[in-house]
Amino acid sequence: MNPVQNTSHKVVLPFYVYAAVSFLAATILLFFSGHAFTEHYFHPNTLAITHIMALGWGTMIILGAGHQLVPVLIEAKLSSDSLAYASFILAGLGIPLLAYSFYHFQFNWLAHAGAFLVNAAIVAFLVNLAVSISKGKKENVHAVFVFTASAWLLSTTLMGWLLVINFTESILPEGSLHYLSLHAHIGIVGWFLLLVIGVGSRLIPMFLISKYDNPKKLWLIYYLVNGGLVSFIAHFFFPAYSLLYLIPVLAVLLALIVFGDFCRKAYLQRIRKQVDEHVKISLLSVAMMLLPIALLLVLIIMLLFSVTDSKLVLAYGFSIFFGWLTAIILGMTFKTLPFIIWNKLYHHKAGLGKTPNPKDLFSTRVFNTMGIAYLAGFGLFTTGILCSNTVALQIASVLLLMTAALYNFNILKMFMHKPIVK
């Protein structure tokens, strides 16, 4: 990376720390809430865990990585460090207020304050992004993915705020539960999926040291995902035949297949033959995207027969936030964060002697143990939801808590590293 385009570590690192703590908090709450995953998906504990994972874990780490990556993509500096700090502080204050409100199912001034702060944080990020991209030297498909995804994120958080208000003021034609699937899918598809594909299509070839690049394929994915989401929103407000729900699902599924082919070709054309374990988990997350799609197809088929199943809905949501989203974060963290910290500690010492590699800043053994615990915990918890087995859920929650603890251990190890020059 060109140092001119590097964002200061002081801007980026707080997001990573906050995300790590949020992941740990979510798994602790999961450990004490196994019973909630045998009940209706609109359970206070489930809502709290979902929003901690979506906002505190997924969104915060993506915002941090975005401040670092976007300037490199557009070959220009981040427009404003002050806006970046503002987005962190606002979101950092708002997320706990929302999580507390959902956990206690109280939609008073605390919930409204939390929603306001989170929305203000997203506006600060979006403005910073827009100004930075406008000053960029060239249009970049990956930057377009990130900006569009951020716009969808603002739509998601604004709608979430409306739903919070609607619990007490009835400002919408229907109850808040009616709009839950719309709110969730704008966030899942518009924010997370679009963002993960946009960033992943840049980082995966880079980490594989692959020559493969295909902007036309990425633009096809971009239009498929956005077209699928727009058709879903249209059908939600103007419902016709339930079978039409398959159109957005098939559009997103086709986008995932094309993205999977993009990753496969990047893998085949890699220069580095040995693939790091961190990249393997990120590549695995691409395949894990198919699980929620499969569950969604089953739910749509059941909908055709006017049947709903809370267990499938819970498994669908869990497979998204604790599945492919968490998998790609676990992998990408240990490819991006070590470089940021290494650059902070050794940038001015390079050439003065032998310095450690970025991957030496954390424990590979702890990372591998974390990966095993994660895969076992995720698989067992998903099974426990589908079978309503509280024993399986409790054991799996311990494994996921262990995953978060080991993740935080390695994060702390990197932050505690002292410069060594031989």
Long-range contacts (C-beta under 8 A, 24 or more apart in sequence): 1-72, 2-72, 2-75, 3-347, 4-77, 5-71, 5-72, 5-75, 5-76, 5-77, 6-68, 6-71, 6-72, 6-343, 7-67, 7-68, 7-71, 7-77, 7-78, 7-81, 7-84, 8-81, 9-340, 9-341, 9-343, 9-344, 10-81, 11-67, 11-78, 11-81, 11-84, 11-85, 11-88, 12-64, 12-65, 12-67, 12-68, 12-340, 13-64, 13-340, 13-341, 13-415, 14-64, 14-88, 14-92, 15-60, 15-61, 15-63, 15-64, 15-65, 15-67, 15-88, 16-61, 16-64, 16-333, 16-337, 16-411, 17-411, 17-415, 18-56, 18-60, 18-88, 18-92, 19-56, 19-57, 19-58, 19-60, 19-61, 19-64, 19-329, 20-404, 20-407, 20-408, 20-411, 21-56, 21-408, 22-52, 22-53, 22-55, 22-56, 22-57, 22-60, 22-95, 23-53, 23-56, 23-57, 23-326, 23-404, 23-407, 23-408, 24-401, 24-404, 24-405, 24-407, 24-408, 25-52, 25-56, 26-52, 26-53, 26-56, 26-57, 26-404, 27-397, 27-400, 27-401, 27-403, 27-404, 28-401, 28-404, 29-103, 30-397, 30-400, 30-401, 31-394, 31-397, 31-398, 31-401, 34-384, 34-390, 34-393, 34-394, 34-397, 35-390, 37-314, 37-318, 37-381, 37-384, 37-385, 37-393, 38-385, 38-388, 38-390, 38-393, 39-310, 40-310, 41-310, 41-313, 41-314, 41-317, 42-177, 42-180, 44-102, 44-103, 44-104, 44-105, 45-103, 46-314, 47-102, 47-103, 47-105, 48-99, 48-100, 48-102, 48-103, 50-317, 50-321, 51-95, 51-98, 51-99, 51-102, 52-95, 52-99, 53-321, 53-322, 53-325, 53-326, 54-187, 54-192, 54-321, 55-91, 55-95, 55-98, 55-118, 56-95, 56-99, 57-321, 57-326, 57-329, 58-192, 58-321, 58-325, 58-326, 58-329, 59-91, 59-153, 59-191, 60-88, 60-91, 60-92, 60-95, 61-329, 61-333, 62-192, 62-195, 62-199, 63-87, 63-88, 63-91, 63-125, 64-88, 65-199, 65-332, 65-336, 66-125, 66-129, 66-146, 66-150, 66-199, 67-128, 68-336, 68-340, 69-146, 69-199, 69-202, 69-203, 70-129, 70-132, 70-133, 70-143, 70-146, 71-132, 73-136, 73-140, 73-142, 73-143, 73-146, 73-202, 74-132, 74-133, 74-135, 74-136, 74-137, 74-138, 74-140, 74-143, 75-136, 75-137, 75-138, 76-132, 76-135, 76-136, 76-137, 77-132, 77-135, 78-128, 78-132, 79-128, 79-131, 79-132, 79-135, 80-128, 80-131, 83-124, 83-125, 83-127, 83-128, 84-124, 84-125, 84-128, 86-120, 86-121, 86-124, 87-121, 87-122, 87-124, 87-125, 87-128, 88-121, 89-121, 90-117, 90-118, 90-120, 90-121, 90-124, 91-117, 91-118, 91-121, 91-122, 93-117, 94-118, 94-120, 94-121, 101-164, 107-164, 107-165, 107-167, 107-168, 111-164, 112-161, 112-164, 112-165, 115-157, 115-160, 115-161, 115-164, 116-161, 118-157, 118-160, 119-154, 119-157, 119-158, 119-161, 122-150, 122-153, 122-154, 122-157, 123-154, 125-150, 126-150, 126-151, 126-153, 126-154, 141-198, 141-215, 141-218, 141-219, 141-222, 142-198, 142-199, 142-201, 142-202, 142-218, 144-198, 144-222, 145-194, 145-195, 145-197, 145-198, 145-199, 145-201, 145-218, 145-222, 146-195, 146-198, 146-199, 148-190, 148-194, 148-222, 148-226, 149-190, 149-191, 149-192, 149-194, 149-195, 149-198, 150-191, 150-195, 151-190, 152-186, 152-187, 152-189, 152-190, 152-191, 152-194, 152-229, 153-187, 153-190, 153-191, 155-186, 155-190, 156-183, 156-186, 156-187, 156-190, 156-191, 159-183, 159-186, 181-236, 182-233, 182-236, 184-317, 185-229, 185-232, 186-229, 186-233, 188-320, 189-225, 189-228, 189-229, 189-232, 189-252, 190-226, 190-229, 192-320, 192-325, 193-225, 193-252, 193-289, 194-222, 194-225, 194-226, 196-324, 196-325, 196-328, 197-221, 197-225, 197-255, 197-259, 198-222, 200-259, 200-263, 200-282, 200-286, 200-328, 200-332, 201-259, 201-262, 201-263, 203-282, 203-332, 203-335, 203-336, 204-263, 204-266, 204-279, 204-282, 204-283, 205-266, 207-276, 207-278, 207-279, 207-282, 207-335, 208-266, 208-267, 208-270, 208-271, 208-272, 208-275, 208-279, 209-270, 209-271, 209-272, 210-266, 210-267, 210-269, 210-270, 210-271, 211-269, 211-271, 212-262, 212-265, 212-266, 212-268, 212-269, 214-262, 214-265, 217-258, 217-261, 217-262, 218-262, 220-255, 220-258, 221-255, 221-258, 221-259, 221-262, 224-251, 224-252, 224-254, 224-255, 224-258, 225-251, 225-252, 225-255, 227-251, 228-252, 228-255, 242-300, 242-303, 242-304, 243-304, 245-300, 245-303, 246-297, 246-300, 249-293, 249-296, 249-297, 249-300, 252-293, 253-293, 256-286, 256-289, 256-290, 256-293, 259-286, 260-286, 260-287, 276-335, 276-359, 277-364, 277-367, 277-368, 277-371, 278-330, 278-331, 278-332, 278-333, 278-334, 278-335, 278-367, 279-331, 279-335, 280-331, 281-327, 281-328, 281-330, 281-331, 281-371, 282-327, 282-328, 282-331, 282-332, 282-335, 283-331, 284-327, 284-331, 285-323, 285-324, 285-325, 285-327, 285-328, 285-331, 286-324, 286-328, 288-319, 288-323, 288-324, 288-327, 289-324, 291-319, 291-323, 291-324, 291-382, 292-316, 292-319, 292-320, 292-323, 292-324, 295-319, 311-385, 311-386, 311-388, 312-386, 314-385, 315-382, 315-385, 315-386, 318-381, 318-382, 318-385, 319-382, 322-378, 322-381, 322-400, 323-378, 323-382, 326-374, 326-378, 327-374, 330-370, 330-371, 330-374, 330-403, 330-407, 333-407, 333-411, 334-359, 334-362, 334-367, 334-410, 337-411, 337-414, 338-362, 338-414, 341-414, 341-415, 341-417, 345-417, 345-419, 346-419, 346-421, 349-419, 349-421, 352-421, 353-421, 353-422, 354-421, 354-422, 355-420, 355-421, 355-422, 356-420, 361-413, 361-414, 361-417, 362-410, 362-411, 362-413, 362-414, 363-409, 363-410, 363-413, 366-406, 366-409, 366-410, 366-413, 367-406, 367-410, 369-406, 370-402, 370-403, 370-406, 370-407, 370-410, 373-399, 373-400, 373-402, 373-403, 373-406, 374-399, 374-400, 374-403, 377-402, 377-403
